[in-house]
């Protein structure tokens, strides 16, 4: 993988600000993420045959793509949802100093 494509943002949502904070703290402490941002959102989604909407907290997890499997495992083990959103989008470009900071703060 080239240096330019080795970073990603993993996204997940929770229904609790406390859970989002707990997950974010654990991810950063375990060096699975250099930074986690938490945003208050409203989600609309299909679940069990119905269209639902609910307030949620979107977590933007800045990490090295090589950490994805460990991030997914951490979220799967510690997340309260039966089927949590866990998706990664690549960071195509970024400020070199910021990308280096991600390297320095992830495994």
C-alpha positions, 0 to 999 in steps of 0.5 A: 500500500502506498504511503498516500493510501495507508490512512483511513477514517472508520465510522460508527454510530451509537445511541449514547454520548457516554458510549461514544466517549467510552469507545473513543477513549478506549480506541485512543488509549489502545493506539487504534486511533490517533483521534476520534471525533463525535458528532450529534446526528439524526439517522434514518434507516431500515430495521426489522421491516420498518423505517426508523429514525433516531438521534445518534452519535457519529464517531469519526475514527482517524487511523492507519488502515493497517489498524482496521481489523483491530478497530473492527474487533474492538468495536464489535466487542465493546459496542452495544448495537447488535449490528453496528455500522463499522465502515472505513473510508480511505484518506486519499490525501492529507497534510503530511504533518497530520498524516505523520501524527496519525502514524506516531499515535497508532500501532 
